[in-house]
Amino acid sequence: MNVKRRLLPLVLALIAICSAGSPAVAERPDKDGPVAGRVAGGPIPGAPRHDLREGVAAGQWSVQGVYLPFNFSFSFTRSLNSRVFWPSTSGRACVNLRGTGSAEPTWWGREIKVEMWNAYGTDTKVGATVRYSVDGSYYGYCWTGLYPYHEHYFRVVKDWSTTRAVWGDGWVSP
């Protein structure tokens, strides 16, 4: 019995030391970027629809920037630039999307990342790179502080398979 009383504080001290060594877990969201939150609804009825194609640079569209909102569908293997658009006059753009399928058997529950870019002049990344879950639900994130009179685009990136496509749909709103 006396041995148990001596070991208990030692075991508790070891647990405290081991758990104190795990702040990296708490820092992970900062290192990897914010996570998009689940959103209700779906594409905006009546909004223009744009099919996003891999390999088309943001400035290669025949008609430049479009106004928000717009709906989109996507299919890509590595990365994909969106349609060029103008953010709202308040400098805000919200990207909402869902991954609905993939040619990769282990796609369910993985993440894709979305970056916001200012396309005016030389392309400049704006704000955080945001992680979106690919589980068939809609997720969204709003970037603020964008230049209202500059063309912007978002870029979707997938780093877990460079040969298998993932597809889905979404919308961009002010």
C-alpha positions in Angstrom: 0.0 0.0 0.0 2.8 2.4 0.9 4.4 1.7 -2.6 1.1 2.8 -4.3 1.1 6.0 -2.4 4.6 6.8 -3.5 4.0 5.8 -7.1 0.8 7.8 -7.5 2.4 11.2 -7.3 5.2 10.0 -9.7 2.7 8.8 -12.2 0.7 12.0 -12.0 3.8 14.0 -12.5 4.8 12.0 -15.6 1.3 12.5 -17.0 1.5 16.3 -16.4 5.0 16.5 -18.0 3.9 14.4 -21.1 0.7 16.5 -21.6 2.6 19.7 -21.2 4.7 18.7 -24.2 1.8 18.8 -26.5 1.2 22.5 -27.3 2.0 21.6 -30.9 -1.5 20.2 -31.2 -3.0 23.5 -30.0 -0.8 25.4 -32.5 -1.8 23.2 -35.5 -4.7 25.4 -36.6 -2.5 28.5 -36.7 0.2 26.6 -38.7 -2.2 25.0 -41.2 -4.6 27.9 -41.4 -8.2 28.5 -40.4 -10.9 25.9 -41.0 -14.0 26.7 -43.0 -17.2 26.4 -41.0 -20.2 24.3 -42.1 -22.9 26.4 -43.9 -26.5 25.8 -44.6 -28.1 26.0 -48.0 -26.6 25.6 -51.4 -25.9 27.5 -54.6 -27.9 30.8 -55.0 -31.0 30.4 -57.2 -30.8 32.6 -60.3 -27.1 33.5 -59.9 -24.8 32.9 -62.9 -23.0 29.6 -63.0 -19.4 29.1 -64.0 -17.7 25.8 -64.5 -14.2 26.0 -63.2 -11.6 24.3 -65.4 -8.1 23.2 -64.4 -5.3 24.8 -66.3 -7.1 28.1 -67.1 -5.2 31.0 -65.6 -7.3 33.7 -63.9 -6.6 36.3 -66.6 -7.4 34.0 -69.5 -11.2 34.5 -69.5 -12.6 36.3 -72.5 -14.7 38.6 -70.3 -12.9 39.9 -67.2 -14.3 40.1 -63.7 -17.9 39.3 -62.8 -20.0 40.6 -60.0 -21.0 38.6 -56.9 -22.8 36.4 -56.4 -22.1 33.5 -58.7 -22.3 29.7 -58.5 -19.7 27.3 -59.7 -18.8 23.7 -60.2 -15.3 22.3 -60.1 -13.2 19.3 -61.0 -9.5 19.3 -60.6 -6.4 17.1 -59.7 -3.9 19.6 -58.3 -5.1 23.2 -58.2 -7.8 25.3 -59.8 -8.2 29.0 -60.3 -11.7 30.5 -60.0 -13.4 32.9 -62.3 -12.1 36.5 -61.8 -14.6 38.6 -59.8 -14.9 41.9 -58.0 -15.5 41.7 -54.2 -18.4 43.6 -52.6 -17.9 47.3 -52.0 -17.2 46.5 -48.4 -14.2 44.4 -49.5 -15.6 41.0 -48.7 -16.0 37.8 -50.6 -17.3 34.5 -49.1 -16.4 31.2 -50.8 -18.7 28.3 -50.0 -18.1 24.8 -51.5 -18.5 21.1 -51.0 -16.6 18.2 -52.4 -19.0 15.6 -53.6 -16.8 13.0 -55.1 -13.3 11.9 -56.2 -11.5 9.3 -58.2 -9.3 8.8 -55.1 -10.8 6.0 -53.0 -9.7 7.6 -49.7 -11.0 11.1 -50.4 -13.8 11.1 -47.9 -13.0 13.4 -44.9 -9.8 14.8 -46.5 -9.3 18.6 -46.9 -8.7 20.9 -49.8 -7.3 24.4 -49.3 -8.6 27.7 -50.7 -6.5 30.8 -51.2 -7.7 34.3 -52.1 -5.7 36.3 -54.7 -5.8 40.0 -55.8 -5.5 39.8 -59.6 -4.9 43.5 -60.2 -1.4 44.0 -61.6 0.8 41.2 -60.3 -1.1 38.5 -58.5 -0.8 38.9 -54.7 -2.1 36.4 -52.2 -4.5 38.0 -49.7 -5.3 36.7 -46.2 -5.1 33.2 -44.9 -5.1 29.9 -46.7 -8.3 28.2 -45.5 -8.9 24.4 -45.1 -12.2 23.0 -46.3 -13.4 19.5 -45.4 -14.3 17.2 -48.3 -17.1 15.2 -46.8 -20.1 16.1 -49.0 -21.3 19.0 -46.8 -21.0 22.7 -47.7 -18.3 24.7 -45.9 -17.6 28.4 -46.2 -15.2 31.2 -45.2 -15.3 35.0 -45.8 -12.3 37.0 -46.6 -12.4 40.7 -45.6 -10.2 43.6 -46.3 -10.2 42.9 -50.1 -9.8 45.8 -52.5 -13.4 46.6 -53.8 -12.3 47.8 -57.2 -9.7 45.2 -57.9 -10.3 41.9 -59.6 -9.8 38.9 -57.4 -9.9 35.1 -57.7 -9.7 32.2 -55.4 -7.5 29.2 -55.9 -8.4 25.7 -54.7 -5.4 23.4 -53.9 -5.3 19.7 -53.2 -2.1 18.2 -51.9 -3.1 14.6 -51.1 -3.2 13.2 -54.6 -1.6 14.8 -57.7 -3.3 12.4 -60.2 -6.8 11.8 -58.9 -9.6 14.4 -59.5 -12.0 15.7 -56.8 -15.2 17.5 -57.8 -18.1 19.4 -56.3 -19.9 22.7 -56.5 -20.4 26.0 -54.5 -21.0 29.7 -54.7 -19.3 33.0 -54.0 -21.3 35.7 -52.3 -20.6 39.3 -51.0 
